[in-house]
């Protein structure tokens, strides 16, 4: 029988709320939060250590056949009443199960790895949904790693985790101090770098082949890539558009170009 938490002031509830809302707390405690049976299952399948799980009695009664085997792989399991779900849930429709999970043991050191295969570098992207969508699509399209500058939305932001739908637990994730340094490192290890831009002077996607070892650089949703990063790239690539559309959403552009990388 699982022990029951009834107070919103319980230390574990407070810890979950803190981790959900604070990047610095996630970094300090080396934990992140997730919500829902599917993400819990993906975390366990990927070998992550699930430290604490909160689950409602209603979900146990409804989905116990699926949930109970998963809980056997978790550490501390606590029952919570529906009244506490508003403290835990990050979505409009509460999922009934919430977990605190140990972050991936180590991200590879950006200046030590070989940038073989296909990489994507996110430069200061702020929208968590965009970052999660890119990670999910990167896995689906065979991209080898997702790199991000330090000012890009945290990989372990709850919305990134929801949008990535488990891909976050399986992809190689790399945090870099700045884009130009990462691009220089990639070039030293034999990778060509490509800046995604909106420009009539850039090469059109689909009209050339990406190098076998290549790094695609995607800029911030509002301002794109600064000139110094574009200048540092080996080539600039653009997606030609019809009508009066001036640009695409960052994640949509990234997904189109990632598909082109493997053609």
C-alpha positions as CSV (number, residue, x, y, z in Angstrom):
1,X,0.0,0.0,0.0
2,X,1.3,3.4,-0.9
3,X,1.6,6.2,1.7
4,X,-0.8,9.2,1.2
5,X,0.1,12.9,0.9
6,X,-2.7,15.2,1.8
7,X,-1.0,18.6,2.4
8,X,0.1,21.0,-0.3
9,X,2.9,21.9,2.2
10,X,4.4,18.5,2.1
11,X,8.2,18.7,1.3
12,X,7.9,16.4,-1.7
13,X,5.1,18.4,-3.2
14,X,7.1,21.6,-2.7
15,X,10.1,20.0,-4.3
16,X,8.1,18.9,-7.4
17,X,6.7,22.4,-7.8
18,X,10.2,23.9,-7.4
19,X,11.7,21.6,-10.1
20,X,8.8,22.2,-12.5
21,X,9.2,26.0,-12.4
22,X,12.9,26.6,-11.9
23,X,15.8,25.7,-14.2
24,X,18.3,26.5,-11.5
25,X,16.6,24.1,-9.1
26,X,16.7,21.3,-11.8
27,X,20.4,22.0,-12.3
28,X,21.2,22.1,-8.6
29,X,19.2,19.0,-7.7
30,X,19.9,17.1,-10.9
31,X,16.2,16.2,-11.2
32,X,13.4,17.1,-13.5
33,X,9.6,16.5,-13.6
34,X,7.3,14.7,-16.0
35,X,3.6,14.1,-16.2
36,X,1.5,11.2,-17.6
37,X,1.8,7.5,-18.0
38,X,3.3,7.6,-21.5
39,X,6.3,9.8,-20.4
40,X,6.8,7.8,-17.3
41,X,6.9,4.6,-19.4
42,X,9.4,6.2,-21.8
43,X,11.6,7.3,-19.0
44,X,11.7,3.8,-17.5
45,X,12.3,2.2,-20.9
46,X,15.2,4.6,-21.4
47,X,16.8,3.5,-18.2
48,X,16.3,6.8,-16.2
49,X,16.1,6.6,-12.5
50,X,12.6,7.6,-11.3
51,X,13.0,8.9,-7.7
52,X,9.5,9.9,-6.6
53,X,6.0,9.3,-8.2
54,X,2.7,10.9,-7.2
55,X,-0.4,9.1,-8.4
56,X,-4.1,9.5,-7.8
57,X,-6.3,6.7,-6.6
58,X,-8.6,7.4,-9.5
59,X,-5.9,6.7,-12.0
60,X,-4.8,3.6,-10.2
61,X,-8.3,2.2,-10.4
62,X,-8.7,3.2,-14.0
63,X,-5.3,2.3,-15.5
64,X,-3.8,0.0,-12.8
65,X,-3.0,-2.8,-15.2
66,X,-0.7,-0.5,-17.1
67,X,0.5,1.7,-14.2
68,X,1.3,-0.9,-11.5
69,X,4.1,-2.6,-13.5
70,X,5.7,0.8,-14.1
71,X,5.6,1.7,-10.4
72,X,7.6,-1.4,-9.6
73,X,10.5,0.3,-11.3
74,X,10.1,3.6,-9.4
75,X,11.5,4.6,-6.0
76,X,9.1,6.4,-3.6
77,X,5.4,6.2,-4.7
78,X,2.9,8.4,-3.0
79,X,-0.9,8.7,-3.4
80,X,-2.2,12.2,-3.8
81,X,-5.9,13.4,-3.7
82,X,-7.4,15.1,-6.8
83,X,-7.3,18.3,-4.8
84,X,-3.5,18.4,-4.9
85,X,-3.3,17.9,-8.7
86,X,-3.7,21.6,-9.3
87,X,-0.3,22.0,-7.6
88,X,1.3,19.4,-9.7
89,X,-0.2,19.5,-13.2
90,X,1.2,21.7,-15.9
91,X,-1.6,21.0,-18.4
92,X,-5.3,21.8,-18.6
93,X,-6.3,18.1,-18.2
94,X,-4.5,16.6,-15.2
95,X,-2.8,13.3,-16.1
96,X,-3.1,11.7,-12.6
97,X,0.6,10.6,-12.4
98,X,3.6,12.8,-11.8
99,X,7.3,12.0,-11.3
100,X,10.6,13.4,-10.2
101,X,13.3,11.8,-12.3
102,X,17.1,11.9,-12.2
103,X,18.6,13.9,-15.2
104,X,20.6,12.0,-17.7
105,X,23.9,11.1,-16.0
106,X,26.1,13.3,-18.2
107,X,25.8,15.4,-21.3
108,X,28.8,15.0,-23.5
109,X,31.4,17.8,-23.3
110,X,30.8,20.0,-26.4
111,X,34.5,20.5,-27.0
112,X,35.5,16.8,-26.7
113,X,33.0,15.1,-29.0
114,X,33.4,14.3,-32.7
115,X,30.6,16.0,-34.6
116,X,30.1,13.1,-37.0
117,X,26.9,12.5,-38.7
118,X,24.1,15.1,-38.6
119,X,23.9,17.7,-35.8
120,X,21.5,20.6,-35.2
121,X,22.4,23.6,-33.2
122,X,19.7,25.8,-31.6
123,X,20.8,29.3,-31.0
124,X,18.9,31.1,-28.2
125,X,15.5,29.5,-29.0
126,X,13.0,30.6,-26.3
127,X,9.8,28.7,-27.0
128,X,9.8,25.3,-25.2
129,X,7.3,23.8,-27.6
130,X,9.7,24.6,-30.5
131,X,12.6,23.0,-28.7
132,X,10.7,19.9,-27.8
133,X,9.3,19.5,-31.4
134,X,12.7,19.8,-32.8
135,X,14.2,17.1,-30.5
136,X,11.3,14.8,-31.3
137,X,11.6,15.3,-35.1
138,X,15.4,15.1,-34.9
139,X,15.1,11.5,-33.6
140,X,12.5,10.6,-36.2
141,X,14.7,11.9,-39.0
142,X,17.9,10.3,-37.9
143,X,19.7,13.4,-36.7
144,X,22.5,12.3,-34.4
145,X,22.5,15.1,-31.8
146,X,20.8,18.2,-30.8
147,X,23.0,21.0,-29.5
148,X,21.9,24.2,-27.9
149,X,23.4,27.4,-26.7
150,X,23.3,28.2,-23.0
151,X,20.5,30.8,-23.5
152,X,18.2,28.3,-25.3
153,X,15.2,27.1,-23.4
154,X,16.3,24.4,-20.9
155,X,16.0,20.8,-22.4
156,X,14.4,19.8,-19.1
157,X,11.7,22.4,-19.1
158,X,8.4,20.5,-18.6
159,X,6.9,21.8,-21.9
160,X,10.0,20.6,-23.8
161,X,9.7,17.2,-22.2
162,X,6.0,17.0,-23.2
163,X,6.6,18.2,-26.7
164,X,9.5,15.8,-27.2
165,X,7.4,12.8,-26.2
166,X,10.2,10.6,-24.9
167,X,12.8,11.5,-27.6
168,X,14.6,13.7,-25.1
169,X,15.5,10.6,-23.1
170,X,17.2,8.9,-26.2
171,X,18.8,11.7,-28.1
172,X,22.4,12.9,-27.6
173,X,21.9,16.4,-26.1
174,X,24.8,18.9,-26.0
175,X,24.9,22.3,-24.4
176,X,27.5,24.7,-25.9
177,X,28.7,28.1,-24.5
178,X,28.2,29.9,-27.8
179,X,27.4,29.1,-31.4
180,X,30.6,30.2,-33.0
181,X,32.8,28.1,-30.7
182,X,30.6,25.1,-31.4
183,X,30.7,25.6,-35.1
184,X,34.5,25.9,-35.0
185,X,34.7,22.7,-33.0
186,X,32.4,21.0,-35.5
187,X,34.6,22.2,-38.4
188,X,37.8,20.9,-36.7
189,X,36.2,17.4,-36.5
190,X,35.3,17.4,-40.2
191,X,31.7,18.7,-40.2
192,X,30.4,21.4,-42.5
193,X,28.2,24.1,-40.9
194,X,25.0,25.6,-42.4
195,X,23.2,28.7,-41.2
196,X,19.5,28.7,-41.7
197,X,18.5,32.2,-42.9
198,X,15.7,34.1,-44.7
199,X,17.6,35.6,-47.6
200,X,17.4,35.6,-51.4
201,X,21.1,35.3,-51.5
202,X,21.3,32.0,-49.7
203,X,21.2,28.6,-51.3
204,X,17.8,27.0,-51.6
205,X,17.0,23.9,-49.6
206,X,16.5,20.9,-51.9
207,X,19.0,22.2,-54.5
208,X,22.1,20.8,-52.9
209,X,23.2,17.9,-50.7
210,X,24.3,18.5,-47.1
211,X,27.7,17.0,-46.3
212,X,27.8,13.6,-44.7
213,X,29.0,15.3,-41.5
214,X,27.1,18.5,-41.1
215,X,25.8,20.9,-38.5
216,X,22.6,22.9,-39.2
217,X,22.3,26.1,-37.2
218,X,18.8,27.5,-36.3
219,X,18.3,31.0,-34.9
220,X,16.0,32.6,-32.3
221,X,12.3,32.7,-33.2
222,X,12.1,36.5,-33.4
223,X,15.6,37.7,-34.5
224,X,17.0,34.7,-36.3
225,X,20.8,34.3,-36.5
226,X,23.1,37.3,-35.9
227,X,25.5,38.3,-38.6
228,X,28.6,36.9,-36.9
229,X,27.1,33.4,-36.8
230,X,26.0,33.5,-40.4
231,X,29.5,34.7,-41.4
232,X,31.0,31.9,-39.4
233,X,29.1,29.2,-41.3
234,X,30.4,27.4,-44.3
235,X,27.2,27.9,-46.2
236,X,23.8,29.7,-45.7
237,X,20.6,27.8,-46.6
238,X,17.0,29.1,-47.0
239,X,13.6,27.7,-47.7
240,X,12.0,29.4,-50.7
241,X,8.4,30.5,-49.9
242,X,5.4,31.4,-52.0
243,X,2.9,34.2,-51.6
244,X,3.5,36.9,-49.0
245,X,4.9,34.6,-46.3
246,X,8.1,36.2,-45.0
247,X,9.3,33.4,-42.7
248,X,8.4,30.1,-41.0
249,X,8.1,29.1,-37.4
250,X,11.6,28.1,-36.1
251,X,10.6,24.5,-35.4
252,X,8.9,24.1,-38.8
253,X,11.9,25.5,-40.7
254,X,14.2,23.2,-38.6
255,X,12.1,20.2,-39.4
256,X,12.1,20.8,-43.1
257,X,15.8,21.3,-43.2
258,X,16.5,18.3,-41.0
259,X,14.6,16.2,-43.6
260,X,16.7,17.7,-46.3
261,X,19.9,16.8,-44.4
262,X,19.3,13.1,-45.0
263,X,18.3,13.3,-48.6
